[in-house]
């Protein structure tokens, strides 16, 4: 699992009491409008397309033709979330579940803010697993990220080199046939955002990770795509008269899609999870197009769920003690991530380390803070 563990949140009244659904009554207490339940269990015997209501008229998109269902990546889901097992469902944070269902209904992106390591990125994978939406498309943001990178990349240099190689084989005035598969589509690859906007029947899950890191212009550049659900590929628009239908590579391994007339228009607006560490303010116009959810640090129940998911059994006495020690340590030293608890539980329960006097020093090493606070000597 990455630095993102399962999350919890205090109620708005500040009591610190969580609106977790009881293990044995989750279905009974589930609001009728919920589609996503936050239990960590995949939907059974029903598909999302049969549950999802029509979009608001202003968020209705009509992209064609429909794409095949996306591939699944159960191995990646298990690595990040742990296997689907255990006698009890996850303790669902009601605020999280409300937020996810709201964006499902409204077809809007969800901006998730919170400290590093509280589980923001993992939310995208939980949604994908529970709603059976296929492989999560991930766009990790850096200071050099651009909208075009998220939509598509065109290898003009590679195409020119291949064309030159073909010309170099010409002899005696004969023009050889181009090698198979060397049309313009071979040099185009859709990015994560560009792939998510293909016309699928149900939404693709797209994780735009750590938007804080982006150049100042990227949030504004995303506005039109978020609003219209469409983009153009200039390289294909220029050749559409002679090549109206072009097969291009997508962000899914070994997958291709056909682009018609150089334009991509979505049908089911993707379920976009945008994470932010709260390190910068975003423009009001960008915030208006998103729903916002603040994810707080996981509590004891959430941490126990995370440990159970990854170690396949209910936490034993050592793990339970470790969870409580972690919570106490976090009270004194802010800036701990949930996966640092997993590291400690693994060392404590794997037999690799005895819990003697040296354990405290090792634990201090494993639980180094993520903040600027100096690490212990």
Secondary structure, DSSP 8 states (H G I E B T S, - for coil): --S----B---TTS--------TTSHHHHS-TT-S---SS----S--HHHH-----GGG----SS--------HHHHHHHH--S--SS-----HHHHHHHHHHHHHT-EEEEE-STTSSHHHHHHHHHHHHT--S-EEEE--TT--HHHHHEEE-HHHHHHHHHHHHHT-BTTB-----TT-SGGGGEEE-HHHHHTS--SS--EEEEE-GGGS-TTHHHHTHHHHHH-EEE-HHHHTTTTT-SEEEEE-SSTT-EEEEETTEEE-SS--EEEEEE-S-S---HHHHHTEEEEE-B---HHHHHHHHHHHHSS---HHHHHHHHHHHHHHHHS----HHHHHHHHHHHHSSSS--STTHHHHHHHHT--SSSS----
